């Protein structure tokens, strides 16, 4: 318990100092990893990433973001076969608002469900941004770039396809669903400066991304 | 050469003679265990949809999204039985970890928690990222020297150890990493906030309160419309986050305690107003690990003094009322 004045055994000294090495390395790597972008950081970040990822990967920008200035909305439509054999399309139904409000059902231990749509919104935003960038490319490069982009987002769209299939099955339980389509939209939040304006300004809802008709996936848990 | 050795020895003795932050780490252990149980129970009815073999987030998708060297035991088999066994094992091990602690249970908790998180990364909240890292450090620390069965004997054994030990040094280094990682988080978060225009304008809380996914009551949204209140909360948040690492290093106990309590109050606000219960809880747990054992002892003494003072103030009136003897009307008249 009490620090002794006797010399430290050589083995203990060596082992403690050996244990200190990874700790010092982690400290240095963590500082570089979390530092804002700079020429110095950019030179070091390659080896640092190799040390910290995946087990010590961290993104604390989540804790200090520029908060979103719009509310995301997701409209889902389904293509179904009626008992008479006719194929019909449902009008788009907004599903995000209800999911976002589901934590209020049990505030003591709220559901994590809104996180799913938050992730989808982020995917839609990233995809739209990159697709917009592709439009600026020379005509002969566009097709290949678009194919690459679709390939890199294939996993995310597979996830969306399954999610929206489950949602459609919940909304239209007695129908033979053939395909689903989602439209991601943004509705800007009334600006802080206009919060007391009367009447409140009506913010336009901008479509961000519309998926193609995605084949219905049966058997997803609801 | 002798001077170098003496300095190294001083460092080794500082690290290896006494385990530090035992109370804070014990509290972190309880919080991580409890938050993981809450995490599982929050969507217990939806477990098939979020993590099961027929989840929208299929095993194929989850495998593709795994980072290099990432793993999830949930992806070992796609059978319903394996999923149910593993999911309930997460709950049982979390409860055991919360109650007993110890290195073996910490390792089991780490493996199962990482597995659950990597099974579906869409439903993580940010605090989970911190918990994933801290639990790895906790494997090397003594987290059951307080608030666990046999804790008193464990502390007695630790006190009986004579001289520097490697185990003590490893514990202290792990405790240092827990504190360092938490400080790094607050410093980074504070930095990003202070460079953000909406935080400088004091309007950040207004916009956050308008996001439907994080709005637990309309009162909260209404209050955040106030320019004064919103700005005060924005600046308070930035100040406490940026000050956190410096407060932890401060030699003045009141600075450490005040800053930690302030940041814990902030997380209580996040839990109640934004509905991020597991996130807020995990952050409070990490904050707890940043206070020293003597800080907790001082807080405990203060709480006992406060209790005694309150009891003393109540006791005389209670005692008087108990000792009162009813006086009859005749006695009153003769008096």
Interface residues (C-beta under 8 A of the other chain):
Chain A: X1 X2 X3 X4 X6 X7 X8 X9 X12 X13 X15 X16 X17 X19 X20 X23 X26 X27 X30 X31 X34 X36 X53 X54 X55 X56 X57 X58 X59 X60 X61 X62 X63 X64 X65 X66 X67 X68 X69 X71 X96 X97 X100 X101 X103 X104 X106 X107 X108 X109 X110 X111 X112 X113 X114 X115 X116 X117 X118 X119 X155 X158 X159 X162 X163 X165 X166 X189 X190 X192 X195 X196 X219 X220 X221 X222
Chain B: X8 X9 X12 X13 X14 X15 X16 X17 X18 X38 X39 X41 X42 X43 X46 X48 X49 X50 X52 X54 X55 X56 X57 X58 X60 X61 X64 X65 X67 X68 X69 X70 X121 X122 X123 X124 X125 X126 X129 X130 X132 X133 X136 X158 X159 X161 X162 X163 X164 X165 X166 X169 X170 X173 X176 X177 X180 X181 X184 X185 X187 X188 X189 X190 X191 X192 X193 X196 X197 X198 X199 X201 X203 X204 X206 X207 X208 X210 X211 X212 X213 X216 X225 X241 X272 X275 X277
